[in-house]
Amino acid sequence: MPDVHITVEFGGGAELLFDNKKTHSVTLPEKDKEWLIKDLLTWIRDNLLKERPELFLQDDSVRPGILVLINDTDWELMDTINYVIQENDKILFISTLHGG
């Protein structure tokens, strides 16, 4: 599969784990099979996440309290971590957890 170009966005405080940058233009490198969201989460951990991965990831998915939207649609309707990423997808992670 060729490179895949997507936009990854973070909001609701999640951007604090990513150098306070909300929007990232990402090129996922060519590989022999399709990119799934679970592959993207590993890629984000290794390439974008700057601190405290336990606040973003849990096991092979995102932590409870983080909403994931794929092209403005809840990922729960899109097969969650098994969604096949498409060229120009916009994937948004929004934290609903607020410290006090």
C-alpha positions in Angstrom: 0.0 0.0 0.0 1.4 3.4 -0.9 1.9 6.3 1.6 -1.4 7.6 3.1 -1.8 11.3 3.8 -4.2 12.2 6.7 -4.8 15.0 9.2 -4.7 14.1 12.9 -6.2 16.6 15.4 -6.3 16.8 19.2 -8.7 18.8 21.3 -10.2 19.1 24.8 -6.8 19.1 26.4 -5.4 16.1 24.6 -3.2 18.5 22.6 -1.2 19.2 25.7 0.4 15.7 25.3 1.5 16.7 21.7 3.5 19.8 22.3 0.3 21.9 22.5 -0.2 21.4 18.7 -3.7 20.7 17.7 -3.4 19.8 14.0 -0.8 17.5 12.5 -0.5 16.7 8.7 0.7 13.1 8.7 2.1 10.9 6.0 1.9 7.3 7.0 4.7 5.4 5.3 4.1 2.7 2.7 3.6 -0.8 4.1 2.5 -4.2 2.9 -1.0 -4.0 4.3 -3.7 -1.4 5.0 -3.3 1.1 7.8 -5.8 0.5 10.6 -6.6 3.0 13.4 -4.8 0.6 15.8 -1.6 0.9 13.7 -2.1 4.7 13.7 -2.3 4.8 17.5 1.1 3.0 17.7 2.5 5.4 15.1 1.2 8.4 17.1 2.8 7.1 20.3 6.1 6.6 18.6 6.2 9.8 16.5 3.9 12.5 17.9 3.3 11.9 21.6 5.6 13.9 23.7 4.7 12.9 27.3 2.6 10.6 29.5 1.4 8.0 27.0 -0.8 6.5 29.8 -3.1 9.6 29.5 -3.7 8.9 25.8 -3.4 5.1 25.3 -4.6 2.1 27.1 -3.8 -1.4 25.8 -4.2 -1.2 22.0 -6.8 1.6 22.0 -7.3 5.1 23.4 -8.1 5.6 27.1 -11.7 5.8 28.1 -12.8 9.4 28.0 -11.2 10.2 24.6 -13.7 10.6 21.8 -12.4 9.6 18.3 -14.0 11.1 15.2 -13.2 9.9 11.7 -14.2 12.5 9.2 -16.6 13.9 11.8 -18.2 10.5 12.5 -17.9 8.7 15.9 -15.4 5.8 15.4 -17.9 3.6 17.2 -19.8 3.6 14.0 -16.7 2.9 11.9 -15.3 -0.3 13.5 -13.1 1.6 16.1 -9.5 0.3 16.0 -10.2 -1.8 13.0 -11.2 1.0 10.7 -9.1 1.1 7.5 -7.6 4.5 7.1 -8.2 6.2 3.7 -6.3 8.9 1.9 -7.2 12.4 3.3 -9.1 11.1 6.3 -9.4 13.6 9.2 -9.0 11.8 12.6 -9.8 13.9 15.7 -9.1 12.9 19.3 -11.0 14.8 21.9 -10.4 14.4 25.6 -13.5 14.6 27.8 -11.4 14.3 31.0 -10.7 17.5 32.8 -8.5 17.8 35.8 -9.5 19.7 38.9 
